[in-house]
Structure formats: C-alpha cells, structure tokens
Amino acid sequence: MNYFWMIVPLVVAIYCIARAIVDIRSKNYVWAAFGLICGGFILTMPIETHAVKIDLPAPSSPSSLP
C-alpha cells in the first residue's frame, strides 16, 4: 500500500505534463504553463523515506587493511 502513495504523484505529474503538451498544440499557452509548473512542482516534492544506519566495526589494527 505504501508504494501506491509513491506512484500516485508520479502519475498526476505525468498527466499534468501531457495535458500541457496538448494545450501547447492547441495554443492555450496559459493553461500549458500552469500544467508544466504544477507537474514540475509535483516532481520536485520530497518523498518520505526511512533511512537505515549500519555501524560497521572499526578495523582492529592498521596492518589489517589491504
């Protein structure tokens, strides 16, 4: 279910950009600009992730390095 909410903004952004292309071809430049701006904002929206930190043990002596 989590992946669904990560894909939805991508689909909406693709729709906004595709609609902007259709508006450019029909010479509706104001609506095309709105579509491109909204699609760009949606694509730059940060997605919450969960970082995992792994602490590796330090080498026991400097001679053990390759």
PDB file with SEQRES, HELIX, SHEET and CRYST1 records, atoms N, CA, C and O in Angstrom:
SEQRES   1 A   66  MET ASN TYR PHE TRP MET ILE VAL PRO LEU VAL VAL ALA          
SEQRES   2 A   66  ILE TYR CYS ILE ALA ARG ALA ILE VAL ASP ILE ARG SER          
SEQRES   3 A   66  LYS ASN TYR VAL TRP ALA ALA PHE GLY LEU ILE CYS GLY          
SEQRES   4 A   66  GLY PHE ILE LEU THR MET PRO ILE GLU THR HIS ALA VAL          
SEQRES   5 A   66  LYS ILE ASP LEU PRO ALA PRO SER SER PRO SER SER LEU          
SEQRES   6 A   66  PRO                                                          
HELIX    1 AA1 ASN A    2  ARG A   25  1                                  24    
HELIX    2 AA2 TYR A   29  LEU A   43  1                                  15    
HELIX    3 AA3 PRO A   62  SER A   64  5                                   3    
CRYST1    1.000    1.000    1.000  90.00  90.00  90.00 P 1           1          
ATOM      1  N   MET A   1       0.825  -1.199   0.000  1.00  0.00           N  
ATOM      2  CA  MET A   1       0.000   0.000   0.000  1.00  0.00           C  
ATOM      3  C   MET A   1       0.863   1.253   0.000  1.00  0.00           C  
ATOM      4  O   MET A   1       0.459   2.286  -0.534  1.00  0.00           O  
ATOM      5  N   ASN A   2       2.047   1.167   0.595  1.00  0.00           N  
ATOM      6  CA  ASN A   2       2.928   2.318   0.650  1.00  0.00           C  
ATOM      7  C   ASN A   2       3.392   2.733  -0.734  1.00  0.00           C  
ATOM      8  O   ASN A   2       3.514   3.926  -1.014  1.00  0.00           O  
ATOM      9  N   TYR A   3       3.657   1.752  -1.615  1.00  0.00           N  
ATOM     10  CA  TYR A   3       4.130   2.070  -2.955  1.00  0.00           C  
ATOM     11  C   TYR A   3       3.056   2.793  -3.759  1.00  0.00           C  
ATOM     12  O   TYR A   3       3.372   3.597  -4.636  1.00  0.00           O  
ATOM     13  N   PHE A   4       1.805   2.515  -3.470  1.00  0.00           N  
ATOM     14  CA  PHE A   4       0.709   3.190  -4.156  1.00  0.00           C  
ATOM     15  C   PHE A   4       0.802   4.697  -3.970  1.00  0.00           C  
ATOM     16  O   PHE A   4       0.624   5.445  -4.931  1.00  0.00           O  
ATOM     17  N   TRP A   5       1.075   5.152  -2.765  1.00  0.00           N  
ATOM     18  CA  TRP A   5       1.133   6.584  -2.495  1.00  0.00           C  
ATOM     19  C   TRP A   5       2.419   7.211  -3.010  1.00  0.00           C  
ATOM     20  O   TRP A   5       2.527   8.437  -3.052  1.00  0.00           O  
ATOM     21  N   MET A   6       3.392   6.404  -3.402  1.00  0.00           N  
ATOM     22  CA  MET A   6       4.580   6.941  -4.042  1.00  0.00           C  
ATOM     23  C   MET A   6       4.377   7.062  -5.555  1.00  0.00           C  
ATOM     24  O   MET A   6       5.003   7.905  -6.198  1.00  0.00           O  
ATOM     25  N   ILE A   7       3.512   6.228  -6.121  1.00  0.00           N  
ATOM     26  CA  ILE A   7       3.269   6.228  -7.562  1.00  0.00           C  
ATOM     27  C   ILE A   7       2.221   7.266  -7.957  1.00  0.00           C  
ATOM     28  O   ILE A   7       2.282   7.808  -9.061  1.00  0.00           O  
ATOM     29  N   VAL A   8       1.273   7.548  -7.089  1.00  0.00           N  
ATOM     30  CA  VAL A   8       0.187   8.479  -7.413  1.00  0.00           C  
ATOM     31  C   VAL A   8       0.706   9.857  -7.824  1.00  0.00           C  
ATOM     32  O   VAL A   8       0.258  10.365  -8.853  1.00  0.00           O  
ATOM     33  N   PRO A   9       1.624  10.499  -7.085  1.00  0.00           N  
ATOM     34  CA  PRO A   9       2.107  11.805  -7.544  1.00  0.00           C  
ATOM     35  C   PRO A   9       2.818  11.739  -8.895  1.00  0.00           C  
ATOM     36  O   PRO A   9       2.741  12.682  -9.683  1.00  0.00           O  
ATOM     37  N   LEU A  10       3.499  10.647  -9.162  1.00  0.00           N  
ATOM     38  CA  LEU A  10       4.160  10.492 -10.456  1.00  0.00           C  
ATOM     39  C   LEU A  10       3.145  10.435 -11.591  1.00  0.00           C  
ATOM     40  O   LEU A  10       3.346  11.051 -12.638  1.00  0.00           O  
ATOM     41  N   VAL A  11       2.073   9.710 -11.390  1.00  0.00           N  
ATOM     42  CA  VAL A  11       1.017   9.618 -12.405  1.00  0.00           C  
ATOM     43  C   VAL A  11       0.355  10.979 -12.614  1.00  0.00           C  
ATOM     44  O   VAL A  11       0.078  11.367 -13.748  1.00  0.00           O  
ATOM     45  N   VAL A  12       0.105  11.694 -11.535  1.00  0.00           N  
ATOM     46  CA  VAL A  12      -0.514  13.021 -11.642  1.00  0.00           C  
ATOM     47  C   VAL A  12       0.426  13.990 -12.362  1.00  0.00           C  
ATOM     48  O   VAL A  12      -0.025  14.789 -13.183  1.00  0.00           O  
ATOM     49  N   ALA A  13       1.705  13.928 -12.069  1.00  0.00           N  
ATOM     50  CA  ALA A  13       2.673  14.809 -12.736  1.00  0.00           C  
ATOM     51  C   ALA A  13       2.752  14.494 -14.221  1.00  0.00           C  
ATOM     52  O   ALA A  13       2.812  15.409 -15.042  1.00  0.00           O  
ATOM     53  N   ILE A  14       2.752  13.223 -14.578  1.00  0.00           N  
ATOM     54  CA  ILE A  14       2.770  12.839 -15.996  1.00  0.00           C  
ATOM     55  C   ILE A  14       1.518  13.346 -16.692  1.00  0.00           C  
ATOM     56  O   ILE A  14       1.592  13.821 -17.825  1.00  0.00           O  
ATOM     57  N   TYR A  15       0.366  13.252 -16.028  1.00  0.00           N  
ATOM     58  CA  TYR A  15      -0.872  13.765 -16.619  1.00  0.00           C  
ATOM     59  C   TYR A  15      -0.792  15.279 -16.820  1.00  0.00           C  
ATOM     60  O   TYR A  15      -1.190  15.783 -17.870  1.00  0.00           O  
ATOM     61  N   CYS A  16      -0.285  16.000 -15.834  1.00  0.00           N  
ATOM     62  CA  CYS A  16      -0.174  17.460 -15.961  1.00  0.00           C  
ATOM     63  C   CYS A  16       0.727  17.844 -17.132  1.00  0.00           C  
ATOM     64  O   CYS A  16       0.407  18.758 -17.893  1.00  0.00           O  
ATOM     65  N   ILE A  17       1.844  17.152 -17.274  1.00  0.00           N  
ATOM     66  CA  ILE A  17       2.767  17.468 -18.357  1.00  0.00           C  
ATOM     67  C   ILE A  17       2.166  17.081 -19.713  1.00  0.00           C  
ATOM     68  O   ILE A  17       2.315  17.819 -20.688  1.00  0.00           O  
ATOM     69  N   ALA A  18       1.492  15.937 -19.781  1.00  0.00           N  
ATOM     70  CA  ALA A  18       0.844  15.533 -21.034  1.00  0.00           C  
ATOM     71  C   ALA A  18      -0.264  16.510 -21.409  1.00  0.00           C  
ATOM     72  O   ALA A  18      -0.428  16.857 -22.579  1.00  0.00           O  
ATOM     73  N   ARG A  19      -1.017  16.949 -20.413  1.00  0.00           N  
ATOM     74  CA  ARG A  19      -2.076  17.927 -20.687  1.00  0.00           C  
ATOM     75  C   ARG A  19      -1.471  19.253 -21.142  1.00  0.00           C  
ATOM     76  O   ARG A  19      -2.052  19.937 -21.985  1.00  0.00           O  
ATOM     77  N   ALA A  20      -0.334  19.618 -20.604  1.00  0.00           N  
ATOM     78  CA  ALA A  20       0.350  20.843 -21.015  1.00  0.00           C  
ATOM     79  C   ALA A  20       0.780  20.750 -22.472  1.00  0.00           C  
ATOM     80  O   ALA A  20       0.693  21.733 -23.208  1.00  0.00           O  
ATOM     81  N   ILE A  21       1.242  19.577 -22.893  1.00  0.00           N  
ATOM     82  CA  ILE A  21       1.630  19.400 -24.295  1.00  0.00           C  
ATOM     83  C   ILE A  21       0.425  19.550 -25.209  1.00  0.00           C  
ATOM     84  O   ILE A  21       0.520  20.167 -26.269  1.00  0.00           O  
ATOM     85  N   VAL A  22      -0.705  18.989 -24.805  1.00  0.00           N  
ATOM     86  CA  VAL A  22      -1.936  19.145 -25.593  1.00  0.00           C  
ATOM     87  C   VAL A  22      -2.349  20.619 -25.647  1.00  0.00           C  
ATOM     88  O   VAL A  22      -2.791  21.101 -26.690  1.00  0.00           O  
ATOM     89  N   ASP A  23      -2.205  21.330 -24.530  1.00  0.00           N  
ATOM     90  CA  ASP A  23      -2.559  22.750 -24.505  1.00  0.00           C  
ATOM     91  C   ASP A  23      -1.619  23.585 -25.364  1.00  0.00           C  
ATOM     92  O   ASP A  23      -2.051  24.557 -25.986  1.00  0.00           O  
ATOM     93  N   ILE A  24      -0.341  23.220 -25.408  1.00  0.00           N  
ATOM     94  CA  ILE A  24       0.589  23.955 -26.273  1.00  0.00           C  
ATOM     95  C   ILE A  24       0.193  23.767 -27.736  1.00  0.00           C  
ATOM     96  O   ILE A  24       0.215  24.723 -28.511  1.00  0.00           O  
ATOM     97  N   ARG A  25      -0.165  22.558 -28.113  1.00  0.00           N  
ATOM     98  CA  ARG A  25      -0.554  22.297 -29.504  1.00  0.00           C  
ATOM     99  C   ARG A  25      -1.841  23.006 -29.887  1.00  0.00           C  
ATOM    100  O   ARG A  25      -2.036  23.355 -31.051  1.00  0.00           O  
ATOM    101  N   SER A  26      -2.728  23.226 -28.908  1.00  0.00           N  
ATOM    102  CA  SER A  26      -3.977  23.942 -29.202  1.00  0.00           C  
ATOM    103  C   SER A  26      -3.852  25.436 -28.906  1.00  0.00           C  
ATOM    104  O   SER A  26      -4.850  26.157 -28.894  1.00  0.00           O  
ATOM    105  N   LYS A  27      -2.611  25.902 -28.665  1.00  0.00           N  
ATOM    106  CA  LYS A  27      -2.289  27.320 -28.456  1.00  0.00           C  
ATOM    107  C   LYS A  27      -2.944  27.927 -27.217  1.00  0.00           C  
ATOM    108  O   LYS A  27      -3.245  29.121 -27.193  1.00  0.00           O  
ATOM    109  N   ASN A  28      -3.160  27.120 -26.206  1.00  0.00           N  
ATOM    110  CA  ASN A  28      -3.620  27.610 -24.903  1.00  0.00           C  
ATOM    111  C   ASN A  28      -2.387  27.717 -23.996  1.00  0.00           C  
ATOM    112  O   ASN A  28      -2.162  26.867 -23.134  1.00  0.00           O  
ATOM    113  N   TYR A  29      -1.605  28.757 -24.202  1.00  0.00           N  
ATOM    114  CA  TYR A  29      -0.297  28.842 -23.557  1.00  0.00           C  
ATOM    115  C   TYR A  29      -0.380  29.073 -22.051  1.00  0.00           C  
ATOM    116  O   TYR A  29       0.497  28.619 -21.315  1.00  0.00           O  
ATOM    117  N   VAL A  30      -1.400  29.759 -21.581  1.00  0.00           N  
ATOM    118  CA  VAL A  30      -1.532  29.989 -20.136  1.00  0.00           C  
ATOM    119  C   VAL A  30      -1.803  28.672 -19.416  1.00  0.00           C  
ATOM    120  O   VAL A  30      -1.182  28.384 -18.392  1.00  0.00           O  
ATOM    121  N   TRP A  31      -2.723  27.876 -19.944  1.00  0.00           N  
ATOM    122  CA  TRP A  31      -3.016  26.582 -19.325  1.00  0.00           C  
ATOM    123  C   TRP A  31      -1.825  25.631 -19.443  1.00  0.00           C  
ATOM    124  O   TRP A  31      -1.576  24.821 -18.550  1.00  0.00           O  
ATOM    125  N   ALA A  32      -1.099  25.736 -20.543  1.00  0.00           N  
ATOM    126  CA  ALA A  32       0.097  24.909 -20.704  1.00  0.00           C  
ATOM    127  C   ALA A  32       1.143  25.272 -19.657  1.00  0.00           C  
ATOM    128  O   ALA A  32       1.790  24.391 -19.091  1.00  0.00           O  
ATOM    129  N   ALA A  33       1.307  26.558 -19.400  1.00  0.00           N  
ATOM    130  CA  ALA A  33       2.264  26.982 -18.377  1.00  0.00           C  
ATOM    131  C   ALA A  33       1.839  26.481 -17.005  1.00  0.00           C  
ATOM    132  O   ALA A  33       2.675  26.012 -16.233  1.00  0.00           O  
ATOM    133  N   PHE A  34       0.552  26.573 -16.693  1.00  0.00           N  
ATOM    134  CA  PHE A  34       0.065  26.048 -15.409  1.00  0.00           C  
ATOM    135  C   PHE A  34       0.326  24.548 -15.296  1.00  0.00           C  
ATOM    136  O   PHE A  34       0.746  24.069 -14.242  1.00  0.00           O  
ATOM    137  N   GLY A  35       0.083  23.813 -16.366  1.00  0.00           N  
ATOM    138  CA  GLY A  35       0.315  22.367 -16.343  1.00  0.00           C  
ATOM    139  C   GLY A  35       1.776  22.021 -16.141  1.00  0.00           C  
ATOM    140  O   GLY A  35       2.104  21.119 -15.370  1.00  0.00           O  
ATOM    141  N   LEU A  36       2.659  22.737 -16.834  1.00  0.00           N  
ATOM    142  CA  LEU A  36       4.089  22.472 -16.679  1.00  0.00           C  
ATOM    143  C   LEU A  36       4.578  22.842 -15.281  1.00  0.00           C  
ATOM    144  O   LEU A  36       5.381  22.120 -14.689  1.00  0.00           O  
ATOM    145  N   ILE A  37       4.096  23.959 -14.760  1.00  0.00           N  
ATOM    146  CA  ILE A  37       4.501  24.381 -13.410  1.00  0.00           C  
ATOM    147  C   ILE A  37       4.007  23.386 -12.366  1.00  0.00           C  
ATOM    148  O   ILE A  37       4.763  22.987 -11.480  1.00  0.00           O  
ATOM    149  N   CYS A  38       2.739  22.983 -12.466  1.00  0.00           N  
ATOM    150  CA  CYS A  38       2.195  22.013 -11.495  1.00  0.00           C  
ATOM    151  C   CYS A  38       2.903  20.672 -11.595  1.00  0.00           C  
ATOM    152  O   CYS A  38       3.227  20.064 -10.575  1.00  0.00           O  
ATOM    153  N   GLY A  39       3.146  20.203 -12.818  1.00  0.00           N  
ATOM    154  CA  GLY A  39       3.866  18.944 -12.995  1.00  0.00           C  
ATOM    155  C   GLY A  39       5.272  19.023 -12.431  1.00  0.00           C  
ATOM    156  O   GLY A  39       5.747  18.072 -11.811  1.00  0.00           O  
ATOM    157  N   GLY A  40       5.948  20.158 -12.643  1.00  0.00           N  
ATOM    158  CA  GLY A  40       7.293  20.331 -12.098  1.00  0.00           C  
ATOM    159  C   GLY A  40       7.301  20.367 -10.584  1.00  0.00           C  
ATOM    160  O   GLY A  40       8.176  19.774  -9.953  1.00  0.00           O  
ATOM    161  N   PHE A  41       6.330  21.060  -9.992  1.00  0.00           N  
ATOM    162  CA  PHE A  41       6.252  21.105  -8.528  1.00  0.00           C  
ATOM    163  C   PHE A  41       5.991  19.720  -7.942  1.00  0.00           C  
ATOM    164  O   PHE A  41       6.566  19.354  -6.917  1.00  0.00           O  
ATOM    165  N   ILE A  42       5.135  18.965  -8.587  1.00  0.00           N  
ATOM    166  CA  ILE A  42       4.822  17.629  -8.079  1.00  0.00           C  
ATOM    167  C   ILE A  42       6.050  16.723  -8.177  1.00  0.00           C  
ATOM    168  O   ILE A  42       6.307  15.926  -7.275  1.00  0.00           O  
ATOM    169  N   LEU A  43       6.814  16.845  -9.279  1.00  0.00           N  
ATOM    170  CA  LEU A  43       8.000  16.007  -9.431  1.00  0.00           C  
ATOM    171  C   LEU A  43       9.108  16.365  -8.450  1.00  0.00           C  
ATOM    172  O   LEU A  43       9.917  15.507  -8.097  1.00  0.00           O  
ATOM    173  N   THR A  44       9.158  17.618  -8.003  1.00  0.00           N  
ATOM    174  CA  THR A  44      10.202  18.015  -7.056  1.00  0.00           C  
ATOM    175  C   THR A  44       9.770  17.874  -5.599  1.00  0.00           C  
ATOM    176  O   THR A  44      10.534  18.212  -4.695  1.00  0.00           O  
ATOM    177  N   MET A  45       8.568  17.386  -5.363  1.00  0.00           N  
ATOM    178  CA  MET A  45       8.081  17.200  -4.000  1.00  0.00           C  
ATOM    179  C   MET A  45       8.855  16.070  -3.327  1.00  0.00           C  
ATOM    180  O   MET A  45       8.985  14.990  -3.903  1.00  0.00           O  
ATOM    181  N   PRO A  46       9.368  16.297  -2.124  1.00  0.00           N  
ATOM    182  CA  PRO A  46      10.135  15.233  -1.464  1.00  0.00           C  
ATOM    183  C   PRO A  46       9.234  14.083  -1.021  1.00  0.00           C  
ATOM    184  O   PRO A  46       8.082  14.284  -0.636  1.00  0.00           O  
ATOM    185  N   ILE A  47       9.784  12.887  -1.086  1.00  0.00           N  
ATOM    186  CA  ILE A  47       9.076  11.685  -0.664  1.00  0.00           C  
ATOM    187  C   ILE A  47       9.738  11.180   0.611  1.00  0.00           C  
ATOM    188  O   ILE A  47      10.957  11.016   0.665  1.00  0.00           O  
ATOM    189  N   GLU A  48       8.940  10.938   1.621  1.00  0.00           N  
ATOM    190  CA  GLU A  48       9.476  10.485   2.900  1.00  0.00           C  
ATOM    191  C   GLU A  48      10.016   9.063   2.757  1.00  0.00           C  
ATOM    192  O   GLU A  48       9.344   8.171   2.240  1.00  0.00           O  
ATOM    193  N   THR A  49      11.227   8.881   3.221  1.00  0.00           N  
ATOM    194  CA  THR A  49      11.831   7.559   3.210  1.00  0.00           C  
ATOM    195  C   THR A  49      12.335   7.240   4.611  1.00  0.00           C  
ATOM    196  O   THR A  49      12.425   8.122   5.466  1.00  0.00           O  
ATOM    197  N   HIS A  50      12.653   6.003   4.831  1.00  0.00           N  
ATOM    198  CA  HIS A  50      13.171   5.575   6.124  1.00  0.00           C  
ATOM    199  C   HIS A  50      14.617   5.147   5.925  1.00  0.00           C  
ATOM    200  O   HIS A  50      14.897   4.145   5.267  1.00  0.00           O  
ATOM    201  N   ALA A  51      15.523   5.914   6.497  1.00  0.00           N  
ATOM    202  CA  ALA A  51      16.943   5.607   6.370  1.00  0.00           C  
ATOM    203  C   ALA A  51      17.342   4.567   7.405  1.00  0.00           C  
ATOM    204  O   ALA A  51      16.841   4.557   8.529  1.00  0.00           O  
ATOM    205  N   VAL A  52      18.243   3.705   7.004  1.00  0.00           N  
ATOM    206  CA  VAL A  52      18.759   2.681   7.898  1.00  0.00           C  
ATOM    207  C   VAL A  52      20.246   2.948   8.081  1.00  0.00           C  
ATOM    208  O   VAL A  52      20.986   3.059   7.104  1.00  0.00           O  
ATOM    209  N   LYS A  53      20.680   3.048   9.327  1.00  0.00           N  
ATOM    210  CA  LYS A  53      22.084   3.298   9.618  1.00  0.00           C  
ATOM    211  C   LYS A  53      22.702   2.005  10.133  1.00  0.00           C  
ATOM    212  O   LYS A  53      22.199   1.380  11.067  1.00  0.00           O  
ATOM    213  N   ILE A  54      23.799   1.624   9.503  1.00  0.00           N  
ATOM    214  CA  ILE A  54      24.511   0.413   9.911  1.00  0.00           C  
ATOM    215  C   ILE A  54      25.898   0.823  10.356  1.00  0.00           C  
ATOM    216  O   ILE A  54      26.652   1.416   9.584  1.00  0.00           O  
ATOM    217  N   ASP A  55      26.241   0.510  11.605  1.00  0.00           N  
ATOM    218  CA  ASP A  55      27.567   0.799  12.137  1.00  0.00           C  
ATOM    219  C   ASP A  55      28.444  -0.435  11.960  1.00  0.00           C  
ATOM    220  O   ASP A  55      28.166  -1.496  12.518  1.00  0.00           O  
ATOM    221  N   LEU A  56      29.510  -0.279  11.172  1.00  0.00           N  
ATOM    222  CA  LEU A  56      30.447  -1.370  10.977  1.00  0.00           C  
ATOM    223  C   LEU A  56      31.548  -1.274  12.019  1.00  0.00           C  
ATOM    224  O   LEU A  56      31.920  -0.171  12.419  1.00  0.00           O  
ATOM    225  N   PRO A  57      32.074  -2.402  12.463  1.00  0.00           N  
ATOM    226  CA  PRO A  57      33.139  -2.354  13.455  1.00  0.00           C  
ATOM    227  C   PRO A  57      34.419  -1.781  12.832  1.00  0.00           C  
ATOM    228  O   PRO A  57      34.698  -1.990  11.651  1.00  0.00           O  
ATOM    229  N   ALA A  58      35.179  -1.064  13.641  1.00  0.00           N  
ATOM    230  CA  ALA A  58      36.444  -0.493  13.192  1.00  0.00           C  
ATOM    231  C   ALA A  58      37.482  -1.595  13.035  1.00  0.00           C  
ATOM    232  O   ALA A  58      37.432  -2.593  13.755  1.00  0.00           O  
ATOM    233  N   PRO A  59      38.425  -1.434  12.106  1.00  0.00           N  
ATOM    234  CA  PRO A  59      39.474  -2.452  11.954  1.00  0.00           C  
ATOM    235  C   PRO A  59      40.305  -2.546  13.231  1.00  0.00           C  
ATOM    236  O   PRO A  59      40.526  -1.546  13.914  1.00  0.00           O  
ATOM    237  N   SER A  60      40.755  -3.739  13.541  1.00  0.00           N  
ATOM    238  CA  SER A  60      41.477  -3.943  14.801  1.00  0.00           C  
ATOM    239  C   SER A  60      42.873  -3.331  14.764  1.00  0.00           C  
ATOM    240  O   SER A  60      43.362  -2.860  15.791  1.00  0.00           O  
ATOM    241  N   SER A  61      43.522  -3.329  13.604  1.00  0.00           N  
ATOM    242  CA  SER A  61      44.849  -2.722  13.505  1.00  0.00           C  
ATOM    243  C   SER A  61      45.047  -2.185  12.089  1.00  0.00           C  
ATOM    244  O   SER A  61      44.421  -2.675  11.149  1.00  0.00           O  
ATOM    245  N   PRO A  62      45.908  -1.188  11.932  1.00  0.00           N  
ATOM    246  CA  PRO A  62      46.136  -0.638  10.594  1.00  0.00           C  
ATOM    247  C   PRO A  62      46.758  -1.636   9.622  1.00  0.00           C  
ATOM    248  O   PRO A  62      46.618  -1.468   8.410  1.00  0.00           O  
ATOM    249  N   SER A  63      47.432  -2.655  10.109  1.00  0.00           N  
ATOM    250  CA  SER A  63      48.058  -3.632   9.219  1.00  0.00           C  
ATOM    251  C   SER A  63      47.034  -4.581   8.597  1.00  0.00           C  
ATOM    252  O   SER A  63      47.365  -5.303   7.656  1.00  0.00           O  
ATOM    253  N   SER A  64      45.807  -4.594   9.100  1.00  0.00           N  
ATOM    254  CA  SER A  64      44.803  -5.497   8.555  1.00  0.00           C  
ATOM    255  C   SER A  64      44.137  -4.927   7.305  1.00  0.00           C  
ATOM    256  O   SER A  64      43.346  -5.615   6.659  1.00  0.00           O  
ATOM    257  N   LEU A  65      44.450  -3.675   6.959  1.00  0.00           N  
ATOM    258  CA  LEU A  65      43.897  -3.088   5.749  1.00  0.00           C  
ATOM    259  C   LEU A  65      44.620  -3.640   4.528  1.00  0.00           C  
ATOM    260  O   LEU A  65      45.819  -3.909   4.604  1.00  0.00           O  
ATOM    261  N   PRO A  66      43.931  -3.817   3.410  1.00  0.00           N  
ATOM    262  CA  PRO A  66      44.588  -4.364   2.208  1.00  0.00           C  
ATOM    263  C   PRO A  66      45.553  -3.414   1.575  1.00  0.00           C  
ATOM    264  O   PRO A  66      46.171  -3.745   0.563  1.00  0.00           O  
TER     265      PRO A  66                                                      
END                                                                             
